[in-house]
Amino acid sequence: MRRSFAIACVIAWMPATSVCAQRSVERGEERSAARAAAAQARVAAAEARAAKRAAAARERAKGKDTPLERWNRMSPEERQRALAKLPPERRRELQQKLQQYRSLPPEERQQLRDRYQAFSQLPPEQQSHARELFRQFNSLPEDRRPIVRREYEQLRSMTEADRNERMNSEAFRSRFSPAEQQMLQDLSRTFGKAP
């Protein structure tokens, strides 16, 4: 009797355990499917980010525009948003430079674009050096900047041999401080192209 009762209990529990086991398998499959879907979503998101970065890089490489040309293509709303991100002093400085640029004759604007193109084609380490030279130039006293600029423009228009001869002359050495001489020499080396 006990044996029959035990067998009956086991038989009664078999469908219940089978149903539980089946539900457990179904839940496991659901979890696996959810994990697979989440992994696919992460892969798709990563691919989308990579595609966006690649598109941005292509745009930068394709666009040989100067920052000013990109600025001019912006809508007024985009310009306002860009300016709003800047500190007040930098914003004023940028607005003044934009106004100065707009007031230049077309040939001078073209010269600036050409210089920017020359700068952007330099290797990164030379760009860093050029930025340092520009900082040095901007730190010169106000009365020395036009003098140094004129000399640089003259040196820049010379052949390399003529430039070297001029920079080694006594007149050059007596007119410019050692720091200015070095700056002119470095600027000429970096940007001085024979005509």
C-alpha positions in Angstrom: 0.0 0.0 0.0 2.7 2.4 0.9 4.5 1.4 -2.2 1.4 2.1 -4.3 0.9 5.4 -2.6 4.6 6.3 -3.3 4.3 5.3 -6.9 1.0 7.3 -7.3 2.7 10.4 -5.7 5.7 10.1 -8.1 3.4 9.7 -11.1 1.4 12.7 -9.9 4.5 14.8 -9.5 6.0 13.9 -12.9 3.8 16.2 -15.0 4.4 19.0 -12.5 8.1 18.6 -12.6 8.0 18.3 -16.4 6.0 21.5 -16.6 8.5 23.3 -14.3 11.4 22.0 -16.2 9.9 23.1 -19.4 9.2 26.6 -18.0 12.8 26.7 -16.8 14.1 25.8 -20.2 11.8 28.4 -21.8 13.0 31.1 -19.4 16.6 30.2 -20.2 15.9 30.5 -23.9 14.2 33.8 -23.3 17.1 35.1 -21.4 19.6 33.9 -24.0 17.5 35.6 -26.7 17.4 38.8 -24.7 21.2 38.7 -24.2 21.7 38.1 -27.9 19.4 41.0 -28.8 21.2 43.3 -26.3 24.6 42.2 -27.7 23.4 42.9 -31.3 22.1 46.3 -30.2 25.5 47.1 -28.7 27.3 46.0 -31.8 24.9 48.1 -34.0 25.4 51.1 -31.8 29.2 50.7 -31.9 29.1 50.4 -35.7 26.9 53.5 -35.9 29.4 55.5 -33.8 32.3 54.3 -35.9 30.5 55.2 -39.1 29.7 58.7 -37.7 33.4 59.2 -36.7 34.5 58.0 -40.1 32.1 60.3 -41.9 33.3 63.3 -39.8 36.9 62.4 -40.6 36.1 62.2 -44.3 34.4 65.6 -44.1 37.4 67.1 -42.3 39.8 65.6 -44.9 37.5 66.5 -47.8 36.9 70.1 -46.6 40.0 72.1 -47.2 38.0 75.0 -46.0 39.4 77.5 -43.6 37.6 77.8 -40.2 36.4 81.2 -41.5 34.8 79.6 -44.6 33.0 77.0 -42.4 31.9 79.9 -40.2 30.5 81.8 -43.2 28.5 78.7 -44.2 26.8 78.5 -40.8 23.3 79.7 -40.3 23.0 82.7 -37.9 21.5 80.3 -35.3 24.5 78.0 -35.5 26.9 81.0 -35.2 25.1 82.2 -32.1 25.3 78.7 -30.5 29.0 78.5 -31.3 29.7 81.9 -29.8 27.6 81.1 -26.7 30.0 78.2 -26.0 33.0 80.6 -25.8 34.1 82.6 -22.7 33.1 86.3 -23.0 36.7 87.5 -23.7 37.3 84.9 -26.4 33.9 85.7 -27.9 34.7 89.5 -28.2 38.2 88.7 -29.6 36.7 86.4 -32.2 34.0 88.9 -33.2 36.7 91.6 -33.6 38.8 89.4 -35.8 35.8 88.5 -37.9 35.1 92.2 -38.4 38.7 92.9 -39.3 38.7 90.0 -41.8 35.4 91.2 -43.4 37.0 94.7 -43.9 40.0 93.3 -45.7 40.3 93.7 -49.5 39.6 90.4 -51.4 43.3 89.9 -52.3 44.4 90.1 -48.6 41.6 87.6 -47.7 43.0 85.3 -50.3 46.5 85.7 -48.9 45.2 84.7 -45.5 43.4 81.7 -46.9 46.6 80.7 -48.7 48.6 81.0 -45.5 46.1 78.9 -43.6 46.3 76.2 -46.3 50.1 76.2 -46.0 49.8 76.0 -42.2 47.3 73.1 -42.4 49.6 71.1 -44.6 52.4 71.2 -42.1 53.1 68.1 -40.0 51.6 68.3 -36.5 55.0 69.0 -34.8 55.7 71.9 -37.2 52.2 73.3 -36.6 52.9 73.3 -32.8 56.2 75.1 -33.5 54.4 77.6 -35.7 51.8 78.2 -33.0 54.6 78.9 -30.5 56.2 81.3 -33.0 52.8 83.1 -33.4 52.5 83.4 -29.6 56.0 84.9 -29.4 55.2 87.3 -32.2 52.0 88.4 -30.4 53.9 88.9 -27.2 56.2 91.4 -28.8 55.6 95.1 -27.8 53.1 96.8 -30.0 55.7 99.1 -31.6 57.9 96.1 -32.6 55.2 94.0 -34.3 54.9 96.0 -37.5 58.6 96.2 -37.9 59.1 92.4 -37.4 56.1 91.7 -39.7 57.5 93.8 -42.5 60.9 92.2 -42.2 59.3 88.7 -42.3 57.3 89.6 -45.4 60.5 90.8 -47.1 62.4 87.7 -46.0 59.5 85.5 -47.2 59.7 86.9 -50.7 63.4 86.2 -51.0 65.2 83.1 -52.2 66.8 81.0 -49.5 70.3 82.3 -50.4 69.2 85.9 -50.3 67.4 85.4 -47.0 70.5 83.8 -45.4 72.6 86.7 -46.6 70.3 89.2 -45.2 69.9 87.5 -41.8 73.7 87.3 -41.5 74.2 91.0 -42.3 75.2 93.5 -39.7 72.2 95.7 -40.5 69.8 92.9 -39.7 71.6 92.1 -36.4 71.6 95.7 -35.3 68.0 96.2 -36.1 66.5 93.2 -34.3 67.1 91.7 -30.9 68.5 88.1 -30.6 65.0 86.8 -29.8 63.5 88.7 -32.8 66.3 87.4 -35.1 65.6 83.8 -34.0 61.9 84.3 -34.5 62.4 85.7 -38.0 64.8 82.9 -38.8 62.3 80.2 -37.5 59.3 81.8 -39.3 61.3 82.1 -42.5 62.4 78.4 -42.2 58.8 77.3 -41.5 56.9 79.5 -44.0 59.5 81.1 -46.2 59.1 79.9 -49.7 61.0 81.2 -52.6 58.8 82.8 -55.2 
